[in-house]
């Protein structure tokens, strides 16, 4: 069977955490990402976005290292880098600080930010080539060279 946390640890499907993303009542357990019921300095819940979850993970790792070295850590604080939302081909919306962009520039900006986050030059080139061919109407040009059998074996 599945073991669940006692109800006093949870709130609205998330675990309660302190300012260091540690489970309240069990400081040796960290919660990051969607499961963490973390709140900002104003008491608002953290949004369930990948950039927040990634920041949670980096913070928890740093806090654990500081804790092992007997160094103090500041509370978790996140500075939003902005939001980039694709709307369709050649159109997007972007909010970066106080600036809001719409249209092709926001679409281009989102793609550039994505490519810059991909590790490795060969992967970046594959993505750029795929996107370029897609711009001219072709789709699924990049061969991922996967050797995976997705079929279930037949029962005997």
C-alpha positions as semicolon CSV with decimal commas, in nm:
position;residue;x (nm);y (nm);z (nm)
1;X;0,000;0,000;0,000
2;X;0,092;0,365;-0,026
3;X;0,203;0,548;0,286
4;X;0,071;0,902;0,312
5;X;0,203;1,185;0,524
6;X;-0,008;1,265;0,829
7;X;-0,261;1,541;0,763
8;X;-0,084;1,794;0,988
9;X;0,209;1,800;0,738
10;X;-0,013;1,886;0,440
11;X;-0,215;2,178;0,317
12;X;-0,411;2,173;-0,012
13;X;-0,213;1,878;-0,148
14;X;0,125;2,026;-0,064
15;X;0,361;1,980;0,226
16;X;0,417;2,269;0,464
17;X;0,770;2,406;0,450
18;X;0,966;2,677;0,627
19;X;1,171;2,957;0,466
20;X;1,449;2,707;0,393
21;X;1,214;2,465;0,207
22;X;1,241;2,215;0,494
23;X;0,935;2,017;0,594
24;X;0,783;2,173;0,904
25;X;0,826;1,921;1,182
26;X;1,105;1,733;1,003
27;X;1,396;1,969;0,926
28;X;1,603;1,693;0,764
29;X;1,346;1,664;0,480
30;X;1,330;1,917;0,196
31;X;1,040;1,972;-0,043
32;X;1,093;2,141;-0,379
33;X;0,878;2,213;-0,681
34;X;0,504;2,154;-0,695
35;X;0,489;1,953;-0,373
36;X;0,636;2,237;-0,164
37;X;0,377;2,463;-0,002
38;X;0,630;2,748;0,000
39;X;0,520;3,109;0,036
40;X;0,693;3,433;-0,055
41;X;0,767;3,716;0,189
42;X;0,410;3,847;0,143
43;X;0,248;3,510;0,224
44;X;0,157;3,430;-0,138
45;X;0,212;3,072;-0,259
46;X;0,491;3,014;-0,508
47;X;0,366;2,956;-0,862
48;X;0,395;2,602;-0,992
49;X;0,642;2,680;-1,271
50;X;0,960;2,509;-1,381
51;X;1,179;2,813;-1,313
52;X;1,058;2,819;-0,951
53;X;1,113;2,444;-0,909
54;X;1,464;2,477;-1,053
55;X;1,539;2,762;-0,811
56;X;1,401;2,548;-0,525
57;X;1,641;2,268;-0,619
58;X;1,946;2,495;-0,642
59;X;1,857;2,658;-0,310
60;X;1,800;2,326;-0,129
61;X;2,135;2,192;-0,254
62;X;2,316;2,506;-0,140
63;X;2,136;2,503;0,196
64;X;2,226;2,138;0,256
65;X;2,593;2,212;0,175
66;X;2,590;2,513;0,410
67;X;2,421;2,306;0,680
68;X;2,687;2,033;0,653
69;X;2,960;2,300;0,671
70;X;2,785;2,458;0,972
71;X;2,733;2,785;0,779
72;X;2,416;2,992;0,802
73;X;2,187;3,031;0,499
74;X;1,956;3,311;0,400
75;X;1,589;3,226;0,351
76;X;1,476;3,123;0,003
77;X;1,396;3,426;-0,211
78;X;1,325;3,418;-0,581
79;X;1,360;3,699;-0,832
80;X;1,136;3,638;-1,132
81;X;1,326;3,660;-1,459
82;X;1,011;3,705;-1,665
83;X;0,753;3,504;-1,852
84;X;0,757;3,396;-2,217
85;X;0,440;3,241;-2,357
86;X;0,405;3,105;-2,712
87;X;0,066;3,181;-2,865
88;X;0,120;3,007;-3,200
89;X;0,353;3,008;-3,496
90;X;0,535;3,339;-3,515
91;X;0,350;3,493;-3,217
92;X;0,413;3,507;-2,842
93;X;0,380;3,726;-2,536
94;X;0,662;3,819;-2,304
95;X;0,685;4,002;-1,972
96;X;1,034;4,091;-1,858
97;X;1,039;4,319;-1,557
98;X;0,806;4,611;-1,632
99;X;0,824;4,552;-2,009
100;X;0,559;4,361;-2,203
101;X;0,610;4,247;-2,563
102;X;0,373;4,080;-2,809
103;X;0,415;3,942;-3,156
104;X;0,711;3,821;-3,357
105;X;0,975;3,982;-3,138
106;X;0,841;3,803;-2,829
107;X;0,827;3,478;-3,032
108;X;1,191;3,521;-3,142
109;X;1,298;3,615;-2,787
110;X;1,136;3,301;-2,642
111;X;1,313;3,080;-2,894
112;X;1,650;3,240;-2,827
113;X;1,611;3,200;-2,451
114;X;1,516;2,834;-2,503
115;X;1,814;2,762;-2,731
116;X;2,054;2,928;-2,488
117;X;1,928;2,699;-2,208
118;X;1,993;2,379;-2,404
119;X;2,329;2,218;-2,315
120;X;2,578;2,142;-2,592
121;X;2,641;2,307;-2,927
122;X;2,528;2,003;-3,130
123;X;2,188;1,998;-2,960
124;X;2,151;2,373;-3,015
125;X;2,234;2,330;-3,384
126;X;1,983;2,046;-3,423
127;X;1,708;2,259;-3,272
128;X;1,793;2,561;-3,487
129;X;1,800;2,346;-3,804
130;X;1,468;2,182;-3,713
131;X;1,308;2,520;-3,645
132;X;1,447;2,662;-3,971
133;X;1,303;2,376;-4,180
134;X;0,973;2,408;-3,992
135;X;0,963;2,777;-4,093
136;X;0,945;2,666;-4,456
137;X;0,664;2,418;-4,391
138;X;0,856;2,096;-4,326
139;X;0,816;1,914;-3,999
140;X;1,008;1,652;-3,802
141;X;1,331;1,675;-3,999
142;X;1,572;1,597;-3,716
143;X;1,651;1,227;-3,675
144;X;1,686;1,155;-3,305
145;X;1,850;0,819;-3,376
146;X;1,660;0,643;-3,100
147;X;1,683;0,269;-3,077
148;X;1,387;0,201;-2,850
149;X;1,137;-0,082;-2,868
150;X;0,809;0,063;-2,748
151;X;0,607;-0,254;-2,795
152;X;0,510;-0,471;-2,502
153;X;0,633;-0,829;-2,529
154;X;0,358;-1,076;-2,614
155;X;0,237;-1,299;-2,332
156;X;0,313;-1,663;-2,376
